[in-house]
Amino acid sequence: MTYVALSPKFQIVIPKGVRKALNLVAGQRMEARVVGDHVELVPELPITSIRGMCRGINTDVPNDPEVNQGRGL
């Protein structure tokens, strides 16, 4: 188990082993959640991380003829 200390400015340093295990990088944003009597830090994932999540979904959308009127399309 790894322990960290809270600085006088209310900051903590995430230990190197934890950073490596979660692939955290400097400047990465995190959500701080209060869960019961403890705090959870949840890394914010880039939008590109969901690429391919809905593989196989039909993405064909028919054109709306009303939208295309007056645009020379």
Secondary structure as GFF3:
##gff-version 3
##sequence-region A 1 73
A	DSSP	alpha_helix	16	22	.	.	.	ID=ss1
A	DSSP	beta_strand	30	35	.	.	.	ID=ss2
A	DSSP	beta_strand	38	43	.	.	.	ID=ss3
A	DSSP	three_ten_helix	47	50	.	.	.	ID=ss4
A	DSSP	alpha_helix	65	68	.	.	.	ID=ss5
###
